[in-house]
Amino acid sequence: MDADSTAVVFIEFQNDFTSEGGVLHGAVMDSMHANGTLDNAEKVLAAARAAGATVIHSPISFTPGYNEIAKHPYGILKGVVDATAFVKGAWGAEITDRFAPVESDIVIEGKRGLDAFGSTNLDFILRAKGIKTVALAGFLTNCCVESTMLTAYERGYNVVTLTDAVAATSVEEGESAVKFDYPMFSTPTTSAEFIAALESARGLEESSRGYTGVS
């Protein structure tokens, strides 16, 4: 793995999912606890920053009234509207403190649907920075993460899914997606395995910089 050509995309680590009081927190709580989602993702975030990989945050938000969504939504977006989730400017739409962006991070704007590529400039950013490997973490395992995985795969990126840094609305749904869907369009990887690969790449890079060519 080359950290310079690797990006980690953190999808919807926002209070409505991650924090007590978030309107969708109860829906994902069991899956988060089963995976250790927040702890694992936070470790990946620290390791990615330390290794010099590109860190990208992909929050979703809507204006009050959800004018960006059809008048009669169905499926997951209906659930968002019914719960009054991810309202722009509200606490629930804010990226949770544990994952607060720092100066070196990138926050993509304009996500209004499931796929992080769909209504944003994510692909432009990745290609401009020479990214070849895209690692994904976040919510929901079988929804926004999976949708983003499919697009990244089709666009030719080397896709890594961080299997214990994601969460779904039930443990069973998450496990099913990781077991049956993720291997078709990504390399399913635990956070520990990914961190080890980043640290190994960083060590090799530092060794090569220190090599003088003198025997």
Order of alpha helices (4+ residues) and beta strands (2+ residues): beta-alpha-alpha-alpha-beta-alpha-beta-alpha-beta-alpha-beta-alpha-alpha-beta-alpha
